[in-house]
Amino acid sequence: MATHHRQNAAGRRKVQVSYVIRDEVEKYNRNGVNALQLDPALNRLFTAGRDSIIRIWSVYQHKQDPYIASMEHHTDWVNDIVLCCNGKTLISASSDTTVKVWNAHKGFCMSTKLLLRLQLSVYIFNMIGTGFWVVW
């Protein structure tokens, strides 16, 4: 998604929003990866993409196509991901100033927290022993 701002002759601001609609699954991260998270129990690798998509990969060496699925709910770079709860939950932080909680086994978003007070992007976070997460 891209947003463009322009001013017309009267000085009014015109906002134009555009979307890319894909007709097939895009298996590879465009523009790079910001973070990796390995699930050794299920031999899966999660990648946090600069294209706003978290992708799941098989790390089996004998598998021809390692791509498993995509998790697409962020609208900007995914900056960090953490796998927790014995590999059942994935938490992601994004430049769209949201933190999302995902079902890592089925690949759907269970919860979204918009961090409005943060003017900057959400970059990294850590799980602490009590089960709470801390955002920087």
N, C-alpha and C positions, 0 to 999 in steps of 0.2 A: 504494500500500500504506500502511496506517495501523496503528499499534500503540497500544493503550490499556492503561494499567496501573491496576489497582484493588486495594484490599485488602478482603477479606471480614471477617466478624465475628470469625473466629479470628485475624485479623492476617496471614493468608497473602496473598501477592501473586498476583493473577490477571492473566494476560496474554492479551489478546484481539487477534488479528491479522485484519485485513480487507483484501480485494483488490477492485479494480474490474475486472470482466471486460467488455470491450467487444465488441460484435458487429459492429462495422465499423471501418474505419481512421479514426483521428482525425488529420486533416490539419494542424491548427493547434496551435501551442504554447499550452497553458493556463498562466496565471499569469506569462507573460512570457518573455523571452530574456535570458540572461546574456552570451553571446558569439556572434560571427559569424565565419565563415571563408570566404573566396571562393576558388574554384578557377577562375581565368580560362581555363585551357586547355580545360576541359570545360564552361564556363559554368554552374557549379553553386555554390550557396550552402549552407553548413552552418549550422544554428542550434542552440545549446546551450540547452535549455529548462529552466525551473524545474519542469517536470512530469516530469523525469528522462529525457526523450527527446531524441535528436539527430535533427533532420529535415534532409532533403536537398531542395533546391529548384532548379528550372531558372531561369536568369536571362535566357532568351530573351524578348524583349519581345512577340513575337507568339504565345506559347503561352498558351492559355486557362487551363489548370490547371497552375500551376507546381510543385505537389507531386510529388516523385519517390518518396521512400521514408522510412522511419523506422528508426532504429537504437536498439533498446530493451534495454539490459542494466543500466543504472544504477538504483539504488533511491531516489535523492534528487536534488536539484538538480544539473544539469551546470553547473559554474562556468566552465570554460574549455575551449577546443578549439584545437588547432594542426594544420595540414595540413603534411605533410613528405614527403620522398622523392619529389619531383616529382609530388605530388598522389595518390600511391598509398596513403598511410597517414595516418590521422587519429588523434590522441591526445587523450583527454578526461580531465579531472579533475573529481571530483564531491564533493559533501557527504557521500556515503556512504563517504568516505575511500579510494576506489579511483582508480587511474589505469588506463585501458583503451586498448589499441592496436587500431585497427579497420582492416579493408580498406576503404578509402574508395570503391573502384570497385564492390565487390559488397555492401558494407554489413554485414559480419559482424564480430564481435569475435574477434580473434586471440589476445589475451592480456589478463590482468587482474593488476594488482599491488595488493594490499591493504596499505595503509600503517598497520599496527597501532600503531606508536609515536607516530603523530600523533593526539593526543586531539581535535584540532580538524578541521574539514573541510579538504579539499584545495581550494585556490582557484585558483592560477595556476601555470603552469610555462613554461619557455622551453627551446627547443632551443639547444644550443651547438654550435659548429663541429665538434666531434669526433663528433657523432652521439648524444651522451648528452643526457638531459633532466634539468632541475633543477626540483624542486618547492618551492614556498613555502607 
